Amino acid sequence: MSTVGVKELKNRLTHYLRRTKQGEEVIVTERGQPIALIQGIQSAEHIATREARLARLAAQGAVTLPARKLIKRIRPVKVSGPPISRLILEDRR
């Protein structure tokens, strides 16, 4: 386990991410006080957010994350006339 200040982490982020990939944990400090822990997704014990759980599953190869962002909300379409289910039943007769 190593300790790094915020400025050093910012300047050498790739280096520290490579170390976490190898299983090492990195403690991030701000003015000498620990503020964060960077650890590999495989070694995290408790993951609270849905995004973090999905990231762990992706790292394990269990799921594939989407390549682009999903549509937030789809507006329903209003259709006038008889229900579509009735039209389908009539068409089947």
N, C-alpha and C positions, 0 to 999 in steps of 0.2 A: 504494500500500500504506500502510495506516495502522496505528498502534499504539494499543491501549486497555488500561487496567487492568481487572481483574476487576470491581471495584465499578462503574466507569463502564459496562462492558458490561452488567452486570445492570440498571442503571438505565435504559439506553437501548438495550436489545436489539433492538427493532424497527428503530431507526435503522440499526444496524450490519448487520442482516440485509438491509435494503433496499439497503445499499451493496454487499454481496456479491452480491445478485441482479443488480446492474448490472455485475458483473465485477471488483469490487475485492477484494483480499485484506486481511484484518484479522489482525494479530498480537495475541494476548492475552497480557498480562504480569501477573505476580504479584510484587509488591515489586520491580519493575524488571526481572525476569528473564522472558524469553519462555517461555511454557508451552504455547501452542496456536496453530494457524493456522486461521482460518475462511476458507474459500473456497467459491465456487459449485461445485455438484456437477458442472457441465459442464466445469470447468477442472481437476478433480482428475486427476492423472496415474495414480497407482496406487491402486486401491481393493482392500483386502484382504478385507473382510467381505462376506458374501452380502447382508446388508441394505443395505449401501452400494451394491453393484452393482445391486440391484433399484431402489433409489432413483434411481440415475443413469438406468436404463432408463425409469423412470416419468417422470422429468423430460424425457426425449427423446420421450416419447409412445409408446414401443415396447410397454409393458405397462401394465396398470391394477392398482394394488395393491388388496388386499382391504380392504373397509370395516370389517371386524371381525377379531378375532384368530381364528386357526385352532385347531381342537381339537388338543390336544397329543398325546393317545394314545387310540386306540380299542381297547377290549378285544375280543378275538375271541369269537365266539359258538360254544359247543359244541352240536353237533347230533348226536343219537343216531339210529341206524338206518342203512340202506344209504346209500352215497354218492349225492349229488344228481345227479351225472353219469349214474349208472346209471338213475335214475328218469327223467331227461330222455330218454335213449336208448329206454327202454321206452315212453315216451309218444309218441315219434315213430313207432313201429312200427305 
